[in-house]
Amino acid sequence: MDLTNGRGVDYAIEAVGKPSVTKQGLQLVRNGEAYLSVGFGEPKGNVEIDCFADIVRKNLTYQGVWVSATSHLYSAINCILRDTKLFSSLITHRFPLEKVDEALKLWITGRL
């Protein structure tokens, strides 16, 4: 929240499958934006969510995605790790979080 001057992020993605991360992520998303949960490939516990404060009052879009078994992700990661040089060409730029505005401008103008 400090990096956004208390405003919050436009989008948050939970990709680790930990209930505590879900609760924290919901609190970091600013009003009117979106939260995506993709890390839970199997049950990992419950999250106590205040539906009014965490979702409704913030007009938040909460999307869960479960499209394949975790074994597919495991296979994909191993494929990348077997030939990191091949996949490294997919990463053209790296930006620290503090330069997110610069990164978005480059992306929007097609220079990224």
HELIX and SHEET records of a PDB file:
HELIX    1   1 ASP A    2  THR A    4  5                                   3    
HELIX    2   2 PRO A   19  LEU A   28  1                                  10    
HELIX    3   3 CYS A   51  VAL A   56  3                                   6    
HELIX    4   4 THR A   70  ARG A   82  1                                  13    
HELIX    5   5 THR A   84  SER A   88  1                                   5    
HELIX    6   6 LEU A   97  LYS A   99  5                                   3    
HELIX    7   7 VAL A  100  ILE A  108  1                                   9    
SHEET    1   A 3 VAL A   9  GLU A  14  0                                        
SHEET    2   A 3 VAL A  29  SER A  37  1                                        
SHEET    3   A 3 THR A  61  GLY A  64  1                                        
END                                                                             
